[in-house]
Amino acid sequence: MKHGITTEVFDDEMPFYCDYYLTYTALKTWDIGMYMHHAELSLFKNHKMLGYAEYHLNGKGGLALNKWASVESKMMPVIDKLLVGYTPEKVKLFKSKQKHANFKETNNETSGKSTEDELIKLRKWFEKGLISKEEYKAEKEKLLNK
């Protein structure tokens, strides 16, 4: 959440409402205990790679004590590198612009749509994080009271 981006972990197929997704691969090795020595992050939008970043411990750590550092301390600099330029303010502004564009689009199209279609679209916006839970509930209530 440091960069203002909300996330969701899924094991099966990617949910229909995900435009962006990240793959994460980590390799561990053993020396008295398990530790991560290599990791890769790949960021995609609609199956097109937008960015890549990796963590690599030279020689799998050898005698270096930093091999025992936490995964978080190893990965946060990698995530920061991958998401350079993304701040909570920029992400909030982007989401706000998307939300307003979607509301305008819906207002132009609602005359021919059923309440069910409008509720489905509203749910998609909420699941994408384009509107807050409060906004979702308020708009849902308006639609149901039509």
Summary of the structure (lengths in Angstrom):
residues: 146
radius of gyration: 20.6
end to end distance: 36.6
largest distance: 68.8
contacts: 317
relative contact order: 0.12
helix: 49%
strand: 22%
